[in-house]
Amino acid sequence: MNYFLKANKNLFTYLLIILIVIPIFGFNFFISIVGNILLLLFLIPLLFLILVFIGFNFYKSKINTCSNCGSISLGLSETCMNCGANLENISKNNQLDKKPSESTIEVKAEEVK
């Protein structure tokens, strides 16, 4: 019997804790703990995906394409690294002060007979 207690000390300790804690707190306590752990295991990756999505959209808004050579830059420099063209004009064109009619395409509907 003494060997059994030494060999399974961790199992015996956990069983003793469970047998003491279950009557005091009840099964609802353990169900809520397991539910919260599973909720965290689901929500932490979801939160990570949301942060990645926000970061991707942040960097996507900083990307500028040179109108002269077509190279892509992160918008940290004022000139194109490839051809040396001025990129400030590009960032001014991307602002939201444009009229909607300048950036939309007019489409006329025709009836098909």
trRosetta pair geometry for C-beta under 8 A, 3 or more apart (Angstrom, degrees):
i j d omega theta_ij theta_ji phi_ij phi_ji
1 4 5.5 -50 -153 30 37 116
1 5 6.8 34 152 -16 66 102
2 5 5.9 -54 -153 35 35 109
2 6 6.6 31 151 -16 66 106
3 6 5.7 -58 -148 39 34 109
3 7 6.0 29 157 -18 69 111
4 7 6.0 -58 -140 39 26 107
4 8 6.1 -17 173 22 64 111
5 8 6.9 -74 -131 59 21 80
5 9 6.6 58 160 -85 60 71
5 12 6.2 9 -140 -32 68 169
6 9 6.2 -11 -155 -49 28 106
8 11 4.3 -45 -177 47 96 118
8 12 5.3 103 117 -27 89 96
9 12 5.8 -57 -143 40 27 110
9 13 6.2 29 156 -22 63 107
10 13 5.7 -53 -146 34 30 112
10 14 6.4 25 158 -14 64 106
11 14 6.0 -57 -148 39 29 107
11 15 6.2 28 155 -17 65 109
12 15 5.8 -56 -145 39 29 111
12 16 6.2 31 156 -20 64 108
13 16 5.8 -57 -149 36 28 111
13 17 6.4 28 154 -18 64 106
14 17 5.7 -53 -146 37 33 111
14 18 6.2 32 155 -18 66 106
15 18 5.7 -55 -145 39 31 110
15 19 6.1 28 157 -17 66 109
16 19 5.8 -55 -142 39 29 109
16 20 6.4 23 157 -14 63 108
17 20 5.9 -62 -148 40 29 106
17 21 5.8 15 161 -12 68 116
18 21 6.0 -60 -131 44 27 102
18 22 5.8 31 169 -28 66 109
19 22 6.5 -38 -127 27 23 111
19 23 7.6 15 171 -6 51 103
20 23 7.2 -71 -167 37 26 97
20 24 6.8 11 152 -9 63 118
21 24 5.8 -69 -150 43 36 109
21 25 5.7 -11 173 18 77 113
21 29 7.6 -120 158 95 100 143
22 25 7.0 -72 -128 56 20 80
22 26 7.0 54 -176 -120 55 13
22 27 6.9 25 -153 -70 93 63
22 30 7.2 -13 -106 -27 82 132
23 26 7.7 22 -157 -73 18 51
25 28 7.7 -126 149 65 80 74
25 29 3.6 -5 147 -12 120 161
25 30 7.5 120 102 -31 118 76
26 29 5.6 118 67 -2 67 98
27 30 5.7 -58 -156 41 47 106
27 31 6.0 46 149 -21 76 107
28 31 5.6 -54 -141 40 33 112
28 32 6.1 33 158 -20 67 106
29 32 6.0 -59 -151 36 25 107
29 33 6.5 24 152 -18 62 106
30 33 5.6 -50 -145 35 35 112
30 34 6.3 31 158 -15 67 105
31 34 6.0 -55 -145 40 30 107
31 35 6.1 31 154 -19 64 110
32 35 5.5 -54 -142 40 31 113
32 36 6.2 31 158 -20 65 106
33 36 5.9 -56 -147 37 28 108
33 37 6.4 27 155 -18 63 106
34 37 5.8 -54 -147 36 31 111
34 38 6.4 28 155 -15 65 107
35 38 5.9 -57 -146 40 30 108
35 39 6.1 33 153 -22 65 108
36 39 5.4 -51 -143 36 33 115
36 40 6.4 34 156 -18 65 103
37 40 5.8 -53 -150 36 31 110
37 41 6.4 31 151 -19 64 106
38 41 5.5 -52 -146 36 34 113
38 42 6.5 29 154 -15 65 106
39 42 5.9 -61 -152 39 31 107
39 43 5.9 16 158 -11 69 115
40 43 5.9 -60 -129 44 30 102
40 44 5.8 35 171 -28 68 107
41 44 6.7 -40 -131 25 21 109
41 45 7.8 13 167 -3 49 103
42 45 7.1 -72 -168 40 28 98
42 46 6.5 20 149 -14 65 119
43 46 5.3 -61 -146 44 39 115
43 47 5.9 43 156 -23 73 104
44 47 5.7 -50 -144 35 30 111
44 48 6.5 33 153 -20 62 105
45 48 5.3 -52 -147 37 36 116
45 49 6.4 39 154 -21 67 102
46 49 5.7 -50 -149 34 32 111
46 50 6.6 33 152 -18 63 104
47 50 5.7 -53 -149 35 34 112
47 51 6.5 33 153 -17 65 105
48 51 5.8 -54 -149 37 32 111
48 52 6.4 33 152 -18 65 105
49 52 5.6 -52 -146 37 33 112
49 53 6.3 36 153 -21 65 105
50 53 5.6 -53 -148 36 32 114
50 54 6.4 31 154 -17 65 104
51 54 5.7 -52 -145 37 32 110
51 55 6.3 31 155 -16 65 107
52 55 5.8 -56 -146 40 30 110
52 56 6.2 34 154 -22 65 106
53 56 5.7 -52 -145 34 29 112
53 57 6.5 25 157 -14 63 106
54 57 5.9 -57 -149 39 30 108
54 58 6.4 35 151 -24 64 105
55 58 5.5 -51 -147 32 33 115
55 59 6.5 23 159 -9 66 105
56 59 6.2 -60 -149 42 29 102
56 60 6.1 34 152 -25 65 110
57 60 5.4 -52 -140 35 33 117
57 61 6.6 35 159 -22 64 101
58 61 6.2 -59 -158 30 28 107
58 62 7.0 19 148 -14 61 109
59 62 5.5 -58 -151 37 41 112
59 63 6.9 55 151 -40 68 95
59 74 7.2 -46 -159 -138 88 103
60 63 6.0 -40 -155 8 37 116
62 74 5.3 14 129 -178 112 72
62 75 4.4 -137 -180 37 74 131
62 76 7.7 31 174 -46 121 73
63 72 6.0 -10 -169 -170 105 105
63 73 7.4 154 -153 82 57 36
63 74 6.3 -43 -97 -117 57 44
63 75 6.6 -125 -92 -23 10 106
64 72 7.3 155 82 -155 44 56
64 73 5.3 -19 63 65 93 86
64 74 7.6 28 18 114 83 7
64 75 4.7 116 -15 -79 110 83
64 87 5.3 86 131 -169 153 121
64 90 5.1 107 -163 109 113 136
64 91 6.2 -52 -100 -66 131 84
64 94 7.7 -125 -111 -16 85 149
65 70 6.4 -11 -179 -152 101 46
65 71 7.4 171 -152 85 60 30
65 72 5.5 -28 -100 -99 72 71
65 90 7.0 -164 65 -160 52 146
66 69 5.0 8 101 48 133 78
66 70 6.1 -61 71 -6 86 11
66 71 4.9 21 19 49 124 74
66 72 7.7 -129 1 -70 81 26
66 73 7.1 64 -43 -1 95 106
66 80 4.2 50 -101 -105 139 135
66 82 6.7 -139 18 46 162 114
66 83 6.5 145 163 34 154 113
66 85 5.6 117 -159 59 112 124
66 87 6.5 -72 -98 -94 77 95
66 90 7.1 -103 -113 -53 35 153
67 85 7.2 -124 57 132 73 153
67 89 7.6 -68 18 95 134 112
67 90 6.0 -178 -21 -87 103 107
68 80 6.6 -132 50 0 117 162
68 83 5.1 -130 107 85 126 151
68 85 3.9 154 5 -45 145 158
69 80 6.4 140 32 163 116 154
69 82 5.0 -132 92 101 155 128
69 83 4.2 158 -29 -22 134 132
69 85 7.0 176 -2 3 94 126
71 80 6.0 115 61 -164 117 110
71 81 6.8 -112 123 57 147 83
71 82 4.1 133 -16 -3 158 142
71 83 7.3 166 11 -2 123 92
73 76 7.3 -121 160 33 102 72
73 77 6.1 -75 175 44 146 102
73 80 6.6 -156 -24 -126 137 59
73 81 6.2 138 -92 -1 123 104
73 87 6.6 -66 57 -105 137 160
75 87 7.3 -158 -120 143 56 137
75 91 6.7 104 -139 -86 109 122
77 80 7.9 148 100 -82 120 14
77 81 6.6 89 59 -57 159 90
77 87 6.8 83 98 30 74 141
78 86 6.8 -24 155 -147 84 70
78 87 6.0 -174 -180 49 33 94
78 88 5.7 1 -155 -46 88 100
79 84 5.4 -6 171 -156 124 48
79 85 6.7 158 -158 76 75 29
79 86 6.1 -46 -105 -101 73 42
79 87 6.2 173 -114 -1 15 95
80 83 5.0 8 96 50 134 76
80 84 5.9 -60 65 -5 86 10
80 85 4.6 27 8 45 126 78
80 86 7.9 -52 -9 -9 86 9
80 87 5.8 133 -55 -55 70 104
86 89 5.7 74 106 -2 104 102
87 90 5.1 -45 -164 31 62 118
87 91 6.6 59 143 -19 79 98
88 91 5.8 -54 -151 37 38 108
88 92 6.5 39 151 -20 67 104
89 92 5.7 -54 -150 36 34 112
89 93 6.5 35 151 -21 65 105
90 93 5.7 -55 -153 34 33 111
90 94 6.6 27 152 -18 65 108
91 94 5.7 -56 -147 36 36 111
91 95 7.3 59 151 -45 61 87
92 95 6.0 -29 -162 -7 39 116
95 98 7.1 141 87 -22 70 84
98 102 5.1 -113 180 67 107 128
98 103 5.6 81 121 -32 140 117
99 102 4.8 96 65 -5 84 103
99 103 7.8 172 87 2 50 86
100 103 6.3 -75 -153 47 39 95
100 104 5.8 21 161 -13 77 119
101 104 6.2 -62 -129 41 31 102
